[in-house]
Amino acid sequence: MNTPRRSFVTASIVLGLAWPAFGTCPDARFATQAVFPAEGTVEGIAVSDFDRDGRLDLAVTQFSAAGAAGNGVAILLGDGNGGFGAPARFEVGRGATRIVAADLNADGDTDVAVLNSNSGTVSILLGDGHGSLGPQTTLPVGGTPIGLALGDFNGDGKADLVVTELFTAQVNVMLGRGDGSFSEPASFPVGQQPLLVATGDVDADGRLDLAVGNALDGTVSILLGLGDGTFAPQVTVRLPGGSTPEGLALADLNGDRVADLAVLDGSHDSVAVFPGRGDGLFGGETDFAVGSLPVFLAVGDVSGDGHPDLAVANVDDGTVSVLVGRGDGTFEPQLLLRAGSEPLPVAMADLDGDGALDIVAGNAGDQTVSILMNTSVRDTAPPEIVSIVARPETFPQTQRGFVPVVITAVASDDCDAAPTCEIVSVTSDPAAPGVGRRTGRIDFILSDPGPKASPASLGLLLRATGPARIYRIDISCADAAGNAVSDRTVVTVTSPPGHPPRSIRSPRF
């Protein structure tokens, strides 16, 4: 691993409640928090529809360092408007911390897995589809488990579990059988004192990989998945001296379709972003300031511009930092939102069905859940297609099969500096004789159709044999928010010199 070059973005914005809108482009704005009782110290949170009413609900852990009676998992049913009912408690093991939600037994109902740090177990509670959970079954994982994540690590379509173990410097992987039960743990070495774990495909092979933050040696372990539930030996990403990796995520933050690594540094109150190279390795980091003692991280598009944003829970100052992504792996200065006392887990979800991601924070200090409803301005305007130029615009009939054509599409957008363009359809009038599925002959070949960032150079091959005719090529350009516009250009096949031209109908637009 190459030694990373470190740069640091220090500017910050503290606006308390909202970020003002500028024009009609997306921003990040949130209402003042709404607070709901959790009746326990919240160290984990999962968002899903537990009663199958089409509204998102919450599952939160109720942590206690005392006996098992002080620990549980609570379900708070959502009303579809960002409000939640009283918590319904279900028993789990000692030291309930992390939680994940999925259909673990393939019955269509959402189930949960809860990590019990003080008893060295994972509790599996199966949902009944009405907002309740059945009695727990426990999986021994040993030691002091800290981190928990879901993923299909062997490609069988069934949810598997991965758990970090603090004092044995390893992760334990348990493969799901699809009926709510799991295999015995298989262990893989990582760094010293591993904390949280994230999943993603960092080497673009279609298999899930792992990223694990190691507190004692200030590193992140990358374990490449082999697709059968096992992992290659760790590759180490080293953080600067004195760093403490807390929460982390694997996500495409710069739009190159390769997973990047975001790591919270609890010692420097920052998030470090390492661009992925697509081979399991990462480039040098850039750091962005967040609040005091960041511990948990969520990724999603809260601003509605099509680019991933970050939400970070800051324990010491009771805030959530929102960092709006620019789409190139960098972020705007943080927006600080007030949460409860000692927020730990943080999640993003559309709680009121308006298409915008809201933020949920679990507060360990006052045993509550903070709901921060998204009131951001949405980008609804499509780009403008400035020009579409085909080269060549005309060419004569030839005895060769195809002629290469390059189409340059230029688009502009008020909110997206680089909208993308692509070829969406090609037709000809009249078609070349003998062209069609039954003949096996085709009129055109899309050699490089896109999408590509404007100015986009798009390529195709057009058949030059047959009669004189007009090709109509339709181009669509879209911004990062998904707004699209289409336009057309034409390429004309002419009769060669010395041959009488055939009539060509005028193109209809």
N, C-alpha and C positions, 0 to 999 in steps of 0.2 A: 504494500500500500504506500503510495507516494505521500510524503509529508504535506499536509494541506496548507494552503496559504490562507491566512486569517484576515478578514476585513470585518468591520463592525459598523452597523447603522445605529446611531445613538439617539436620533430625534424621536420624540414621542408627543402625542397629543392626549391630553386628559380633558375630556369634555363631559364626563359624568354620565349623561343619559343618552346623548345622540350625536351623530355627525351630520351637520347640515347638508342638504342637497345642493348640488351645483348644476343648474340646467336640468336636462332630462336624463342624464347618464346615471348608471347605477352608482349607489353609494352604500354605506352600511349604517343603518339607523335602527335603534331598538327602543322600545318602550321601557319605562321604569319597571324593575323587577316585580313580579307577583310571587308571593312566598306561600308555600304549602307545607304543612307539618309532615315530617317523615317518621317521627316517634322513634328515632334512633340515630346514631352517628353514621352518616352516609359516607361510605368509602367507595361505593360502586354504584353505577346506574346503567340501566338498559332501557331502550325505548322500543316498544312493539305494540301490536294490537292483541292483547291477551283475552279479550272477550268477543272478538270477531264481529264488532259492530262498525268497523270501518274507521274508528277513531283511535289515535295512538294513546297508549297508556305507558306508565312508568313502572319499572321494577327497581327497587333500591335496596342495598344491603343495610342492615342495622348492626353495626359493629359494637362489640364489647370485649374488653380484655379480660372480663370475669368469666363466669361459667357459661355453659351453653344456653342457659335460660335467658341471658342478656343479648343473644344474637338471633338474627332472623333475616328474612327477606320480605319486603312489603310490596304489595301491588297497589298502585294509585290509578284508578280508572279515569281516563280523560273524557271531557265533555265535547271535544271537537273544536273548542274555541280557545284553547290554552289553559283551561281550568281543570282541576283534578280533585277527586273525592278523597275521603279519609283513607289512610293506609290500612290494608288488610294484611296481617302478619302471618308468616309461615316459618316453621322452625328449620334451622340449618345447624352447622357445626360451630365450633368455637372460633372466634376471631374472623367473622364473615367480612370479607373485603371486596374482592372483584366479582363481577357478575357479567355473564353473556347470555343472550337470548337467541333461540333458534328452534326450529321443529326437529327435535332430536329423535323422535320415534315415528316420523312419517305419517302422522295421523291428521295433519293439517292444523294442529293447535300449537301455539308457541310455548316452548319449555324454557327452563333456565338452568344454568350451571353456575354454582356459587363457590368461590374459593375460600376455604377456611384456614387462615394462616396459622392459628394457634393449635389446630388439631391435625394439620398435615393432610387434609382431605379436600375433595371436591364433592359438593352436594348436587345431585341431579333431582330436580323437581319437575314433574310433567304437568303441563297445563291441561285444563279441562275444556278450554274454549269458552268459558263463562266468566273468566277473571279470577279463577282460583287455581291453586297449585296443589298437587297431590303430596303425600308424605315423601320425604327425601330418601334417596338411596345414596350411599357414600362410596367414593372411590379413593383409596389410599394413594397419596402421591409422595408422602414422606417429608421429613425435614420441616423447613419453614417456607412454604410456597408464597410467592409475592405477586407474580404476574400471571395473567390468564388471557388467552385469546382463542378464537374459533378459526377453523379453516379446513378445507378438504385437502389433506396432504398426500393422499394416495389415489386421488382421482376416481373414487368410486361413487361420488355424488352424495356421500354421507358426511355429516359434520364431525370433525375431529377436534381434540383439545390439545393445547400446549400450555405448560405451566413452567414458570421459572422457579428455581429452588435457591434460596439466598445463600446458604452456607456451604453447599457442595459444588457451586460453580457449574451448574448444568441446567438444561431444560429437559422436561419430561413430556413426551408426546404419547397421547392415548387415542387410538383409532376408534372411531364410532362404528357400531355394528348396525345402526339404523333403527334400533328398537329401544333406544334410551340407555343402552349399556355400552361399555367401552373396553378396549383391550388393556392389558397390563402396561404400565408406563415403560417406554423405551427412552433411555437417557442419552443426551448429546452434550459434550463439554462446551462451555462458553467462558467468559471472563469472570473475574472475582466479584462476588456479591451482585449477581444479576437482579435487576428490578423488574421493569415492565418489558413487554414483548409486543412486537407488531408484525403483521404478515403482509406480503406483497410479492410481486414477481420482479425481482431486481435484475435478472439476466435474460428476460424476454424469451424464456423457453416454454411459457405456458404453465409452469409449475410454481406453486407457492413456496416462497422463501421466508426466512425469519430474520428479524433484527432485534437484538437484545441489548439493552443498556446496562452496563456494568459499573456500579457505583465506586468500588474500591480502586480499580485501576483506570477509571476515566476513559473507558472505551465503549464502542458498540460492536458486538459480534454479529457478523452476517453469516447465516447458514443457508446454503443453497439447497433447495429441495430436489430430491432425485425422482420424485413422482410416485414413489412407493411407500411413503410414510417415513422414509429415512432422509438424512441430510449429510452433505459433504462436510468435512472439517471446517471450522470457523475461519473466516477472514476478518481481520481486525481493522476497524476504523478508529483512529486515535484522535481524541479531543485534546485541546490545549491543556497544559498543566493546571491542576486545581479544579478541573471541570467535574461536575457530578451529573451524569445523564439521568434524567427523570423520565417523563413521558416522551414517546417517540412515535413516528408514523412513516409509512412508506406510501408515497403518492406521486403522481406526475404533476409537479408544481410548475414546470416551465414549458409544457405543451409539446414535448418531443416524443411522447408516447413511451417514455422510459421512466420507471419509478425512481424518484428522488427520496432522500432521507432527511427528515426533519427531527431534530433532537432538542429537547428542553434542557438547558444547562442551569440547574438550580443554584450553582455557586456564583454565576454571573448574571442571573436574571435576564436570560436571553434565550432565543431559539436559533439554533444553528442549522442551516440548510446546506446539504451536500448534493450537488447535481449527480444523478446517476449516469453511468456510461453505457449501460445496457449489457455489461458483461459481469455484473456482480461487484464492480468496483465503483468508486465515487471520486469526484473532483474536489477541489478545495472549497472550504466552507465560507459562507457569508452569514453574519450574525445580525439578529434584529432584536431590539430591546422589547421586553415585556414587563409585567409587574413583579412584585416581590415574591420570591420562592415559587416559581412555576413548577407544577407537578404533573398535570394531565393536559392532553392535547387532542383536539378533534379537527378534522379536515372536511370542508364542504364549501359550496358556493353560496355564501350568505348575501353577497351583493348583487347576485343575479346577472353578472357579466360573463358567465361561462368560465371564469378562472377560479381555481381552488383558493379558498381563504382558510385562515387558521383561527381557532378559538382556544385560548389557554387559560386554565384555572390557576390563579395565584393565591397561595395559601395565606401568606403573611399580611397582605393588605386587603383581603376580602373582595377581590375584583376578578373579572374575566377580561383578558386582552383579546381584541379582535384585530387581526392583521389581514387587510384586504390584499389579495394577490394581484400582481400586474400581469400575470400570465407568462412571465419570463423567469420565474424562480425567485423574484424579489417581491417585496411587500411594502405597502404604504406604512407610514408610522402608525403605531398602535392606537386603537380606540379603547379606552378603559371604561368598562361597565361595572357598576356596583352590584355585587352579589351578597350572599350572607357571610356568616363567620366561618373562616377557614374552608373555602370551596376546594374540593378535591376532584371528583370526577366531573367531566364536562362532555356534553353530547350535542349534536345538531339533529334536528328533525322538524318537519313541517307539521306543527301541532294543530293548526287551524285550517289546513287545506287550501291556503291561498297561494301555494306554489313557492313560497319563500321559506327558507330554513330558519327556524327559531333555535334558541340556545337554552339548554337545560344544565344547571349546575347543582351538584349535591354538596350541601354544607355540613361539614363534620362538626363545626364548633357550636352551632345552634340547632342541629338536628332538623334541618329544613331542606326544601328544594326550591331553588330560584328559577323562575321561568322568565326569560327575556324574549319578548315577542318582536319579531322582525317587522319593521315598518319602512324598509328600504324602498327607494324609488327603483322601479324596474325599467330596463331598456326594452322598449317595444318597437323601436324604429329600425327598419332594415337598412342595409348599406345602400349607397348609390353606385351603380355601375357607370364609371366615367367613360370607359372605352372598351371595345372588343375589336381587335385587329387580327385578321387571318393573313398568314403569309405561306404560300401565295394565295391571293384572292381569286385568281383564275389560272387555269392551266388547260392545255389542249388534250384532246383524246390521244392516248398513246397505246402501244401494244404491251407496255409493261402493266403489271397487275395493279399496283398501288402507287400513289404519290404522297410523300410525307407532307403534312401541313402542321404549322405551329400557330397556335392561337394565344395571343397575349391579352389577358383580361385585367383591367385596372379597376379597383373598387375603393371607395372611401366610406368611412363611417365615423360619426361624431364621437362614439364611445370606444371603438376598437381600432387601434392603430394598424392592425393587419388582418382585415377580413379575408376569408378564404374563398377561392373560386374553383369550380369544377365543371367538366362537361357532363351534362345530364341526359342529352339525347341527340341523335343524329338521324335525319331523314333525307331522302332524295326524291326529286321529281323530274323526270320519271325514274324509276329504279332501273338499275342495269339489268339487261336481259339475263335470264337464267339465275337470278338471285333469289334466295329463299332457303328455308330450313330443309325443304325436300331435296334441293339440288346440292346442298352442302357448300354453296357459294355465298359470300357475304359482300356487302357494299362498303364496309368500313371496318377498321380495327382501331380500338382505343389504346394507343401505345403509352400515353402518359396523361390520363384524364384528370388527375388531381384527387382530392382537393389540395390546393397550394395557396400560400399566403400571397396577397396582392403586392406587387404586380405578378400575376401568375402566368407562367409559360406552360401551356398545355399542348400535348401532342396527340395526333391521330393520323391514320393512313386512310386515304380515300381512293376508291377504285377509279381508275382512269380509262378502262376499257368500256365499250358500249356506247350508247348515244350521248349526245350533248345533254347536260342536265344541270340542275342546281341542288347543291347540298345545303341543308339548313342545320346549323349547329347551335343547340341551346346551351347556354351557360348560366349557372346559378352561383351567386355569391352570398355568403352568410357571415354574420358577425359571431362573436364568441357567445352571445346570449341566445343564438339559434334563430335570429331573424334573418330571413332570406329574401332575395329578389332575383328575378331571371330576365335574361335578354337573349337576343339571337344575332348571329352573324351568318353570312352565306358565302359559299365558295362555288364558283361556276366552272363546269367542265365545258369547253368550247370545241367546236369542230376544228380540225386542223386546217391550215391554209390550203387553198385549192380545192376544198370540199364544200359543197353547198351546206349552209347551216340548217339545222333542224330547228323547228319552232320550240321555244321554251316558255312555258307559262311563267308569268311574273310571280315572284314569291309572295305569299300571304303572311303577314305578321300578326 
